[in-house]
Amino acid sequence: MFSYAALLRAELAERNRLHAGSYPYVESYGGDPVIVYAPEQQRHGNFYEPAYEAILSMPSWFRRFDKIHSHGRSLPKPQLDPPRKWRELDSSMSSDALLMNVFCTPGAAESCELRSMIGISGEPELEFGWKARVPLCSGRVDRTEVDMRWGDLLVEAKLTESDFQCREAKIVEAYRGLDDVFERDLLPKVRLRTRRRRAAVEFTEKFTQEWEQPGEGADEIARIFHAELESQTDSEQPWEPGYAGYQLIRNVLAAYATGASFCVVHDDRRPDLREAWFAVMVAVRSAEMRTRCKVLTWQELATVLPKGLQEFLDFKYGIAASGSCATDISTLRANCTET
């Protein structure tokens, strides 16, 4: 099946193999390896150097490195510091790392053009991994994490993530403000498995225990038999109603509860994410709330960023300012070979 996310992951993997040449890094195991960088004393391969220097000088920003990589156990050990656990921000596919590269670079957040584009006034502090308090029907709150808070603006960053997540209806409908903010019937619906899909090899009771002489076409017969077993079991398993775009729903509710605005930043090469955004936004009841919700691309932001950061984003991420083309990989490879 065609996947914008898979195409972008493949491109980023190629670009980061070229970028990683002068940095300590490892590649993840598996058929589609991902570059994961290990930090050095004053630099980190996943970060634009001025941005990383700024992060090191701000303890509240550097705490974002406390977040452990969810697949760290499947990665090779860091060579410089083997006991160190991999962090989410070490991964070349991390949207949080891209977000911090953009907003932590000195001069970027101070730019009048960027502030005007994203809708910021005054001198609010940047907060990464901010914990919102979204009210629940039970009287409790959901301490959901928002990628960035900048004054009265909440930001969700996306890069290679497959989607905005799906959740069971009972979880989404537990938010107290759901019907105040959304027309529930217009929100995108999905059916969710209550159990994982099982492979044919798990149905040993369906296989004969007697040895048989392999015949012509036996492999194809076995393949069809296995596919039928999996399909039949999948059709018989129970499903549960759910909602698509859960992160968008949750973060719009967080913005509503705090009187804030909400912005999604995604890559221009991910039109699927923009479609998912509009599928949720069409269900927002009030025009006032819709005006507090916006969507931007990294390419749009790149037009107002410092030149050095633009060059970094072009090389490492293939992100060029709107109206421009990113440097293609063959050109980058040729330049790296010459140097």
Summary of the structure (lengths in Angstrom):
residues: 339
radius of gyration: 23.2
end to end distance: 38.7
largest distance: 79.3
contacts: 964
relative contact order: 0.14
helix: 44%
strand: 17%
